[in-house]
Amino acid sequence: MGSVSTGSTVSDYHASEKQHQISVHCSLLHTEWMEKKFNILDTPGYSDFISEGLGALRVGDFALIVINASHGLGVGTDAAWDYATHFGLPKIVAITGLDKANVKFDSVLEEARNHFGKNLFPLTIPLNPGPGFSHVLDVLRNELTSYAPNGNGKYTETPAGALSERVQQLHRELIEYVAESDDSMLERFFEKGMLAEAELRAGLHRTLQNQVFVPVFAVSGETNVGVSRLMDFIAKYGSSPLDRAEVPARFAAGGMGAVPLSQPEPVVFVFKTMNEPGVGELSLFRVYSGTVKSGDELLNTSRNVTERLGQIYVLNGHDRMPVPLLRAGDLGAVVKLRATQTGDTLCSPRFAVVLPKVEYPRPNIHAALRLRSKGDEEKLAVGLATLHQEDPTFHYRVDDEVHQTIVSGQGEIHLQVIAERLLRRFGVQVALEEPSIPYRETIRGTGESRYRHKKQTGGAGQFAEVWLRVEPGARDSGVVFVQSLVGNNVDRVFVPSVEKGVNTACREGILAGFRATDLKVNFFDGKMHPVDSKDIAFQVAGYHAFKEAVQGAAPCLLEPVYAITVTVPEDHVGAILGDLSSRRGHIIGVEADGHFQNIRARVPQKELYHYSTVVRALTGGRGRHAEEFSHYQEVNAEYAQKIVAERAKRNGVGPVHA
């Protein structure tokens, strides 16, 4: 079995998983139980690594959602439940960790039922939760199951005895759920007041598939108590590829349709790309129809390229077993494909389809990367590109406006793990810092300048006189340069020169070195010299004329504002609203979303650094937020003066007054 604390579990074998003692990657496992093969995708529960769970749910047949009895429902529980519902997957719930002190199964079950629905139904009940947990009441079998204390999973069964009344009541409720899933069975139930045991068991699979009820199991994974009962239930009544015998697809030639499990031509979906030391890049996939073999040539319909499959493997954590072929319903991996990435479809050219990709959540936390040593720029670029291919929820960009490489992810630990992987795999050491804010500068009024540039040296001189007028432009209009010259004071050939000078000045800014925008510049007159006037002279004159004109046009700062949606339980709405107000946030509205409330607001980017961490802290880990850029707005004078002073101090110059 191994244990998380010693880093010896089969599935959590990566260095980052051992270091943080949480799952970071989706791991493939397989085993046999009651002559059934289980393909298991073990995914992180921590919401920072939600992309791993999404890829797994996309190719899974049902979702086993695990709730820690000590912690109760978390934001990861909600995400797993919501996405399983989105993908149309039946669910089974396991409440684990019942061997820990002060755990209350009934409280956690009630919380889950209030949150996800009253049809969550316990099929096993812990009788002695806490240290020494070993006795489980089996509702389906009407038995008391007692597990050995040494963790080997062995058990003895005895009649429920004094507990039989409680079991019989639950048993009757279970029969009612099963009867509800089938009209003819419901009729027999009303006629006889019960169902035969054979009818009950025959109906359980259908009841689970239709999610008329969601089975709940009491287990302790660490001490192997109750796990066998869960495995028995999955083997007898759980989902198999036959329950998802058709998956929706878009035909490459056009039109929507489906891929049937019985279709003889191979159709494969790549749900994860990963890089393994000593092996290289692996593409993890599910076969939806047909048979795939090493050496097959398949069409990547997502990118319209042909791929030749190398050695195919089945995985058990870190262990890889080469196999000659895989059939419909199987999960496997193949070594380095030339152009295929996560979310791509591979299939026979004779049955060309594209399976729907996963929609991944947008990043909600950002940091700037600072290289610890110069000369690693190329290695950093390769590393970032590779990690993005493997993890679609990790994004990066080089921001020319603030001159930083910005990385974005799903949480603080997500970005920490990215930095660790850059060092471990690519030898690039980076520090994570607060990103600079891309403030911008504009004007509120109009201004005018007449600037003469005159330079006389021993040789040819320089002469240009530029008359400029500036006025505010519409928000997000950029810099609009026009000329309204009349007469022959200035040759029109020098208009582009003046525009170049103005654009250079705009890039340098007005107040604090931020880019100037949302203004209109009119070159309306000037003077020239028949010999000394030239391109560079008018560039210099345009540059200084603009600088002078804007100083008299009430310059001001603009800051980027983001539209955010914070999803939180109802009892945490007040704390979030108060915090948003302290962040200069503008509340747009609060809307109900099931058991949650969606708070929509607009907040300056400056106030959102590590905001996802704040949301989790304020909501006990139950809240999450999404954000996207909305617009630029003017910064109030007091706050703007602080920004200008800080910028001047950083640049080593005296303050400039707005």
Buried (B, 14 or more C-beta within 10 A) or exposed (E): EEEBEEBEBBBBBBBBBBEBEBBBBBBBBBEEEEEEEBBBBBBBBBBBBBBBBBBBBBBBBBBBBBBBBBBBBBBBBBBBBEBBBEBEBBBBBBBBBBBBEEBBBEEBBEBBBEBBEEBBBBBBBBBBBBEEBBBBBBBBBBBBBBBBEEBEBEBEEEEBEEBBEEBEEBBEEBBBBBBBBBEEBBEBBEEEEBBEEEBBBBBBBBBBBEBBBBBBBBBBBBBBBBBBBBBBBBBEBBBBBEBBBBBEBBBBEEEEEEBBBEBEBBBBBBBBBBBBEEBEBBBBBBBBBBBBEBEBEBBBBBBEEEBEBEBBBBBBBEEBEEBEBBEBBBBBBBBEBEEBBBBBBBBBEEBBBBBBBBEBBEBBBBBBBEBEEEEBEEBBBEBBEBBBBBBBBBBBEEEEEBEBBBBBBBBBBBBBBBBBBBEEBBEBBBEBEEBBBBBBBBBEEBBBBBBBBEEEEEEEBBBBBBBBBBBBBEEEEEBEBEBEBEEEEBEEEBBBBBBBBBBBBBEBBBBBBBBBBBBBBBBBBBBBBEEBBBBBBBBBBBBBBBBBBBBBBBBBBBBBBBBBBBBBBEEBBEBBBEBBEEBBBEBEEBEEEEEBBBBBBBBBBBBBBBBBEBBBEBBBBBBBBBBEEBEBBEBEEEBBBEBBBEBBEEEEEEEBEB
